[in-house]
């Protein structure tokens, strides 16, 4: 999860970084109205498994559900760490084109 923006009345526009499709933007319907549906999965830099539906000729996907794999909120939070996570999210969101596969960016471990 890179970041979220208010979208329409109760929805959130969500920017995700995926290995398979690069940066993907979608709509989380009613996310501002009910926190139960998505929970902490919409926090920036949360590693999630997202379920979404794509429609032909539409730029935004419909986000259906998230499974949290890792959350930055699961460890002690301090200013330096939060600032670093926000910086990484902003760089990824701005530097990578939408729907461009960038598997090396998301790779873990040494080569």
C-alpha positions as CSV (number, residue, x, y, z in Angstrom):
1,X,0.0,0.0,0.0
2,X,1.5,3.3,-1.0
3,X,-1.1,5.9,-0.1
4,X,-4.8,6.8,-0.1
5,X,-6.9,9.8,-1.0
6,X,-10.5,10.7,-0.4
7,X,-12.6,9.8,-3.4
8,X,-16.3,10.8,-3.8
9,X,-18.4,10.7,-0.6
10,X,-17.3,7.7,1.4
11,X,-14.7,6.0,-0.9
12,X,-10.9,6.0,-0.9
13,X,-8.7,6.1,-4.0
14,X,-5.8,3.7,-3.2
15,X,-2.4,3.3,-4.8
16,X,-0.8,-0.1,-4.5
17,X,2.6,-1.4,-5.6
18,X,2.4,-4.9,-7.1
19,X,5.1,-7.1,-8.4
20,X,2.9,-8.4,-11.3
21,X,1.6,-5.0,-12.5
22,X,3.6,-2.3,-10.9
23,X,1.7,0.7,-9.5
24,X,-2.1,0.0,-9.6
25,X,-4.8,2.5,-8.5
26,X,-8.2,1.5,-7.4
27,X,-11.3,2.4,-5.4
28,X,-12.1,1.0,-2.0
29,X,-15.8,1.6,-1.8
30,X,-17.2,2.9,1.5
31,X,-13.8,2.7,3.2
32,X,-14.3,6.0,5.0
33,X,-17.7,5.0,6.3
34,X,-16.7,1.6,7.7
35,X,-13.2,0.9,9.0
36,X,-14.2,-2.8,9.7
37,X,-14.2,-3.7,6.0
38,X,-10.5,-2.9,5.3
39,X,-9.2,-2.4,8.8
40,X,-5.5,-1.4,9.0
41,X,-4.8,-2.7,5.5
42,X,-5.2,0.9,4.2
43,X,-2.3,2.3,6.2
44,X,0.7,3.4,4.1
45,X,3.4,0.9,3.5
46,X,1.3,-2.0,4.8
47,X,2.2,-5.2,2.9
48,X,-1.1,-6.7,1.8
49,X,-2.5,-9.4,-0.5
50,X,-5.1,-7.5,-2.4
51,X,-8.1,-8.9,-4.2
52,X,-9.4,-6.6,-6.9
53,X,-11.4,-6.7,-10.1
54,X,-10.4,-5.0,-13.4
55,X,-12.8,-3.9,-16.1
56,X,-11.6,-3.3,-19.7
57,X,-10.9,0.3,-20.6
58,X,-11.0,1.5,-17.0
59,X,-8.0,2.9,-15.2
60,X,-9.2,2.2,-11.7
61,X,-9.7,-1.3,-10.3
62,X,-12.4,-2.2,-7.8
63,X,-10.7,-3.2,-4.5
64,X,-12.6,-6.0,-2.8
65,X,-10.5,-7.2,0.1
66,X,-7.1,-7.1,1.7
67,X,-5.1,-9.6,3.8
68,X,-2.5,-7.9,5.9
69,X,0.9,-9.7,5.5
70,X,3.0,-7.2,7.4
71,X,2.1,-3.8,9.0
72,X,4.6,-1.1,10.0
73,X,2.2,-0.5,13.0
74,X,3.2,-4.0,14.3
75,X,6.5,-2.7,15.5
76,X,7.4,0.3,17.7
77,X,6.6,3.6,15.9
78,X,8.9,6.5,16.1
79,X,9.3,9.7,14.0
80,X,12.4,8.6,12.1
81,X,10.8,5.3,11.0
82,X,7.5,6.8,10.0
83,X,9.3,9.5,8.0
84,X,11.4,6.9,6.2
85,X,8.4,4.8,5.4
86,X,6.5,7.9,4.0
87,X,9.5,8.8,1.9
88,X,9.8,5.4,0.4
89,X,6.0,5.3,-0.4
90,X,6.2,8.7,-2.0
91,X,9.3,7.9,-4.1
92,X,7.7,4.6,-5.4
93,X,4.4,6.3,-6.1
94,X,5.9,9.2,-8.0
95,X,8.9,7.5,-9.7
96,X,7.2,4.4,-11.1
97,X,4.8,4.6,-14.0
98,X,1.4,3.0,-13.5
99,X,1.0,-0.6,-14.7
100,X,4.8,-1.0,-15.4
101,X,6.2,-4.2,-14.0
102,X,9.1,-3.5,-11.7
103,X,9.9,-6.8,-10.1
104,X,13.4,-5.7,-9.0
105,X,12.0,-3.0,-6.8
106,X,9.9,-5.5,-4.8
107,X,12.6,-8.2,-4.6
108,X,13.7,-9.4,-1.2
109,X,17.1,-10.8,-0.2
110,X,20.4,-10.8,-2.1
111,X,20.8,-11.8,-5.7
